């Protein structure tokens, strides 16, 4: 009898592990989905506090709008290291501010970030914060935090398929991600739920729970299009349930897998006006 | 019966395991075949989850009527103006500002009261030709200290900060015109940031980024695998812009303390005749900077030949016609080599900057012979700073810098062997980064002088910003230059509209 119980227990846990593994495999597919080796984009960020008007949520005040020109290139054997340069076009008060960021896949390796303030006329290295606690700063004043913009490391979370349902007429898995001990220390979220499109392996919707376990944010990936053979949500909506604010991140124009010079992903782009503008002008001819 | 239950239990587990394994294998057998039917793969009915989590029925509907300017062609079609005028306007930023300040010790008078219009244009004229313009027009009201000093009802002036052409090539560029060059990492003390002179006409109340003055230069940036090289030559170097005579922050030469043990106001026009010998076209500044990034370390080395941006007075005789002591104000050359580095680790950024300045001139005074002159010294400036970012909650930075002047410093005016100062800031953003609070403390260790400033900057809209600041001085050393500013506590407010 004892033996049977042991076997049964082993089989039971193996089965559970098998489901967890499936969820992980799905998330692996989501993370590994081709996002292009390079990306050139003009991005618009619009943020406001919303109030209910009939069935709709409308801006209670004038939205804060930022428009950025952005160029990204992936590096490394698995193209998991990213170099990104962003230049603010609007608002006028921040025009010309440049931001260069190097993200590394290697666990524990700090992101390198440089900021060019046109008013100050110099490139300044910045640090984003301690790795052992959550980064609370927002991304350009929007409802995105820097954590929302970071690449996800598969091993940082445990996954579970909660079920399956149709969302936006697409058959989706609902997958729960719980940060592991190390990740939990530095994450703003204690739990995430993602609606993963079964055919396209893209999250259509996510719910993020704060460290106390309460729903904090909802993220919607809308207007999903195929551009240069890359699946891209042209509009991402973040709705912060705590602050009652929302951000629309819209790819006004975007192109993928176009040639981008390594020199452009350096500090030269921030300080060398003629190089930045002439190179960007060439790149932006590809935008759709 | 017991055995049957055991077998059923094991069997059911086995079936479930096999089912899930087969299902998983069928899903992910090939990277190329990622499309599969949901119904075949997953029995949604069998895996229902808690109703609270499973069905998120309260998806909000957002109003989405924002204008998205994604069609440049449409813009061009509507606009019939010539391309260059469109481009110039698109690539320009205009700032309209209104500012006033009030010195707390001289109620209710204004110190500054002015409006200004600033234009900043950076545009590509050709594929490899770029132009930058940064100019400002100021209008001072009758109660502004600069207008009052000139005894006028209004005062206007213009300030051309930068105007240059930049020619770009694949690995280098060449820039000619009026330029501002910023060197080094230190935020307060001038250690290696010696190229561009500064506007001190409003004492320390002009923000560092606005206080730098452009000067005529020919420069080049060279980008190679060895790093970034920057070389420049400036045929007619400019000097610091000092407060105009009679303005609120003009102390002229009152620091020359011949006659009293305590510094007293000695009106310049009563005793001295100043001849300002500014650098001319024969006095050329030149320098080179090398910069390279090594992972978390940014390193730069600098060297150059400069003219001191602050003048040194020399007694050159006595003007018998006007019965005044004749002083020549000279700007002495010196050489500098410097190093600046920063290292980022986690939440901290460590900054180090040092410079050796050779043959730097200091104001000297010979009380016995009633002589004013200069002494050349080889000195060392050094600064160490640390910035801490509390994961976006706030930012704290601290910087300590020291100037070491070797040898005898007894005869030097306002100069000690060591001059050490500490500078700290605390910055925190509120209301979704639209309100910034900044506290700044400057403390000079030897002089025990202290300066505090609280600054609030609020973005009322994307284009409208209000900035208010309050500065307090706690000056203890009567022999320091800051003694003259001991009552300069000031409240200021500025409204900026960008378009």
Interface residues (C-beta under 8 A of the other chain):
Chain A: X1 X4 X5 X7 X8 X11 X12 X14 X15 X18 X19 X21 X22 X25 X26 X29 X42 X44 X46 X47 X50 X53 X55 X56 X57 X58 X59 X62 X63 X64 X65 X90 X91 X92 X93 X95 X96 X110 X112 X117 X118 X119 X120 X121 X122 X125 X126 X127 X128 X129 X130 X131 X133 X134 X135 X136 X137 X138 X140 X141 X145 X146 X161 X162 X163 X164 X165 X171 X173 X174 X176 X193 X198 X199 X201 X205 X207 X218 X220 X237 X239 X243 X245 X246 X248 X250 X252 X253 X263 X266 X267 X268 X271 X272 X273 X274 X275 X277 X278 X281
Chain B: X2 X6 X9 X10 X13 X14 X16 X17 X20 X21 X23 X24 X27 X28 X34 X35 X36 X38 X39 X41 X42 X44 X47 X48 X49 X53 X54 X55 X56 X59 X60 X61 X62 X63 X64 X66 X68 X69 X70 X93 X94 X120 X122 X123 X124 X127 X128 X129 X130 X132 X166 X167 X168 X173 X180 X182 X208 X209 X210 X212 X221 X223 X228 X291 X293 X295 X296 X298 X342 X344 X345 X346 X347 X348 X349 X387 X389 X390 X391 X392 X393 X432 X433 X434 X459 X461 X462 X463 X465 X496 X498 X499
